[in-house]
Amino acid sequence: MRSVYVLIQVLGLVFLFWFPIGTLLGLILLIWGGVGYRKESKLIKEEKAIKKAGGRRKCPLCAELVLPDAKVCKHCGADLILEADKEVNAATNVPRCPKCGSEVAEDAEVCIKCHATI
């Protein structure tokens, strides 16, 4: 009988020790998970914005809607080529127009598409 009393007393102390720790740890994990859920990558946010705008995206300079394939904003002339595209263009060594990003001949002085001086 005494051993049952000791066992209950020990289990009660263990419960009183681990219950607050488990509760606190659970609350921390819930808060941390909720904060992590709200964070979205830049690409996911941009894709959602494009879908919301009817297939268009915002110009980073003037915030006007432009087509997703546009390389130059038609409203302000801002360069819309993504950094990844610039790296690919640099790696291929294809001469491109600095304004619109279209391919140009090596000896060209003017871009055919946007008429910018190269």
C-alpha positions, 0 to 999 in steps of 0.5 A: 500500500505504501508503494502505491502511495509513493508511486502516486506521489512521484507521478504527481511530481513528474506531472507537475514538472512536465505539464507547464514545460509542455504547455509553454513549449506548445504555445511557443510552437503554435506562435512560431508556426503561425508566424512562419505561415504568414511569410511568403516568398517574393515569387509567390506574392508576385504570382498572386498579384499577377493572378489578381490583376488579370494576368498583369504585374505591377511596375516596381517604379511607377506601380502601373499594370504591365504585361507579365512578359514586358521587359520595359514599362510602357508608362515610365520606361523602367527596366522590368527584366528580372535579375535571373534573366540578366544573369542568363543573358550575360552567361550566353554572351548574346548582345542585347539592347540595354533598354529593352533586352532584345537581341541585337546584331554584334555590329548594331548601333541602334536597337530594331525594337525600341530604337535605343542607341547601343 
